[in-house]
Amino acid sequence: MSNISLEDQQRLSDGYLGASLDAYAIIKASGATVLDYLQGQITQDVKRLSPSQGIYAAILTPQGKSVSDMHIIQGHNHELIIVARKAFAETLVGRLRQFALGHELRVGMVDSYKLFSIQGDRCDDFLTLHNLPVPGLNHLNSTAAPGTELFTIRMAEAADDGIWIITDDAEAIGHLSDEAAIHAARICKGFPTYGADWDEKVFPLNANLIEFNGVDFDKGCYVGQEITSRMQWRGGIKKRLYRVALESFPVELPSPVSTTVEIGSITSAAVDGEGVVHAIAHLPIEIVESGSPLIDTNGDSIQIIEACHV
């Protein structure tokens, strides 16, 4: 059972929690035409990428299903730094290489890089304490420390404010051990994770890719674009990920959600410091908006809080 203590919950409000996120891999991509190539491969417009602004995107199969999601920032010397779930990173690298004929592209995982998460209202104090660069205040603002392999990204995944740090020098960050608390707080906030809350079986627009600013409908063609656009313009978005509250913790995850029949699932759940059970659920938009009572496998009612969003 994922839970966050009242003490750790308070630290998110008036301090910070920090952890190494070992479930993520760091990928580097470079080459003279890497941006042109990615423009035809990912759902977001690479023109939004700058030295101070990262982007979120998915990469799709020709059938419009997801291969992986990813966060991308600019590194040094026109290199791109890509953050993805480790379980899907090898497949992602293979997919990026698949259509690269005619492009100058170098892409691969960098095992020496580690990802750290600092979450809480005083996360910038951690950066200042360790002489690390502070990115801008907006989501996915990023910065690269000159002369080092160290990058920071504004990423409030588990609190009102937060930072991701990418570095090849883990000793400069120190030992941070609050990963379980950050994981629970992320669920309580309603911040979904690829591989847990959605995966390759779900069309990305049915997993809030729009709400997380991960798709651009004006950028032109990319692999899977036709199906993605058709879903948007022809009303094909039937489900969303929702932040919900439960009366008790699910017996297992994923866990079915029902009206009179099964209509969705609870994908992850966590208990906050006050004992409230929060969860992320994949549910039909029409049924949620109709206000129909939703029941979990414990026979308890489910309270819809909001659609998951950045």
PyMOL commands that set and color helices and strands:
alter all, ss='L'
color gray80, all
select helices_A, chain A and resi 6-14+34-39+46-48+86-98+123-129+170-172+179-189+204-207+225-233+285-290
alter helices_A, ss='H'
color red, helices_A
select strands_A, chain A and resi 17-20+24-30+55-60+66-74+80-85+106-109+114-119+142-144+150-154+162-167+239-246+255-258+262-271+277-284+303-307
alter strands_A, ss='S'
color yellow, strands_A
deselect
rebuild
show_as cartoon
